[in-house]
Amino acid sequence: MRFRSALVVVALCAVLGGWLPVVPARAQGSKGAQNTATPYQRLEVARQRLEAIRRSLSTALANTGDDSKDKKDEQTAANDASVRLRGLDKEAGSLLSEVGDLRAKVDRSERYDVADIDKVESALTDLNDRVETALRETASTRRTGTATVAKKSSSKKKGSLFGRLLGRGGNDSEIDELTGTVAPGRDRELFAAGAKRARKSDYEGARLLFSVIINTYPESPFLPYAKLAIADTFYLEGTTSALIQAGAGYQDWLTYFPTDPLAERAMLKIAEVEMRQMGLPDRSSEHARKAEQRLKVALQQFPQTSLRPDFELRLREVQENLAEHSFTIGRFYEDRYNRQLAPNPKGAQSRYREVYEKYKNYSKMAEVLFRLGTTYVQEEEPDEAAKVFQELVRTHPNSQFAEKAKEQLQAIGAAVPEPDKNAIQDEPEQPGFMEKFKREALGFADVTVDKDGVLISRDSKETASLIDQVLTNNGQLPANALTGPTPSPRINLKPRATQADTPAQPQPKANGDGVKVQPTKPGPPATGSDPTKPSPPPPGVQP
């Protein structure tokens, strides 16, 4: 006992004296873990944003007519636009250096504090707001730099051959000329030049031109579309860090313009951002769950949208991925029980039950029901097993598991039901060996996404871009531009074979007071476990 007491005292002293700093470090790590992106991705996003900020400031400084070096009065120099912009550029460079140091530690797997990344992101947000304010407030200063910019731009040489081959426009003199002065109609020229550069894959240059519209022309009719086009350039770029910024850009645009006619398309892109990052079902389901949430919210906010077939198709594919994920885990638990490594099949049973209740359109539902019923047999719950096997025989009479379910019902002593009228007659075909090998090699989920942006498409010859209509109508989108569904030509909207429509419900009967009483409908609500089914219209509204 004395020995144990001495150990306890020594342990307490060690914790209080030497291990106490470990507690806040763990707390900071858990706080940083709330961000779903990896530390490397977060730092890469910060680096790209800082480089874009520095390029915007450099362009503004090059087009500033005054030079603070010729001023003798310190007060005047402090208020000078060039001094203000240089200070922000210096601050951005210092922050970029911090990002570089943190990235080096991550690359070398050295110890670092996650809180440092949080501080960098917070400082970047504050710096970005101050830069946007400074660019707006110093826009008038660039009016005096017309002659200087014109003289400088005329002497610049064309860009290198490699720059033109990479689609970067070759020469940045166009950006200097467009951003050098503030003039009526210049916002339209900036918008057209940005769209042209985006189609040539010069996304950085396009974002710079669109940002000038936002920071210099706050009253421009092109401003909402410029913010949306910036998100499109990140989406078209397609890298992991670019997709993260695309999702944030679309979400930011929806915050400012929630009632815009393009809002439903922006919500579709937010979901597709997550879908493009989805992995195979046997890997993390984080992005798939986010995509499912985005699609459900969009269907609730826009129940009558013309893009409903697009939303429903993507939701079916995302839920197929999620169902396969849970089904794979269930089979893992079932295998552990069969090898006597688990005391009971409860783990598999809960996963199969989850798939059955949440994902009614899962392509392997017949197998799910059979395995679920088998777990109830193993748990010696014949009544629950009979219900599941009967459900399998009624809804999937032609599946390979229907005969096995009938044998189990006969062994239990339960009745074998007849198939329902709306039963699934043709089971979906499962992918073959080569298709599975292809998916494993690529490492990404096989889902339907449109890789064109909301406004900008990769090839304007194949798909008409809305940005062309915005330019034609001087910053206005025609009312007839968004009528009717606009699916991508690569998308097949034909759903797989599912159960037929539910039978007609009994008509409400009137009581003695003449009031019609609507009977309660069986089953889950239309917007519950199966959100792909449209919700009924409110009372008094014609469908």
Secondary structure as GFF3:
##gff-version 3
##sequence-region A 1 543
A	DSSP	alpha_helix	2	14	.	.	.	ID=ss1
A	DSSP	pi_helix	15	19	.	.	.	ID=ss2
A	DSSP	alpha_helix	22	32	.	.	.	ID=ss3
A	DSSP	alpha_helix	39	62	.	.	.	ID=ss4
A	DSSP	three_ten_helix	68	70	.	.	.	ID=ss5
A	DSSP	alpha_helix	74	79	.	.	.	ID=ss6
A	DSSP	alpha_helix	81	107	.	.	.	ID=ss7
A	DSSP	alpha_helix	114	137	.	.	.	ID=ss8
A	DSSP	three_ten_helix	139	145	.	.	.	ID=ss9
A	DSSP	alpha_helix	146	154	.	.	.	ID=ss10
A	DSSP	alpha_helix	161	165	.	.	.	ID=ss11
A	DSSP	alpha_helix	173	179	.	.	.	ID=ss12
A	DSSP	alpha_helix	186	199	.	.	.	ID=ss13
A	DSSP	alpha_helix	203	216	.	.	.	ID=ss14
A	DSSP	alpha_helix	223	237	.	.	.	ID=ss15
A	DSSP	alpha_helix	240	256	.	.	.	ID=ss16
A	DSSP	alpha_helix	263	275	.	.	.	ID=ss17
A	DSSP	alpha_helix	286	301	.	.	.	ID=ss18
A	DSSP	alpha_helix	308	338	.	.	.	ID=ss19
A	DSSP	alpha_helix	346	358	.	.	.	ID=ss20
A	DSSP	alpha_helix	365	378	.	.	.	ID=ss21
A	DSSP	alpha_helix	382	395	.	.	.	ID=ss22
A	DSSP	alpha_helix	402	412	.	.	.	ID=ss23
A	DSSP	alpha_helix	433	442	.	.	.	ID=ss24
A	DSSP	alpha_helix	466	472	.	.	.	ID=ss25
A	DSSP	three_ten_helix	479	482	.	.	.	ID=ss26
A	DSSP	beta_strand	509	510	.	.	.	ID=ss27
A	DSSP	beta_strand	516	517	.	.	.	ID=ss28
###
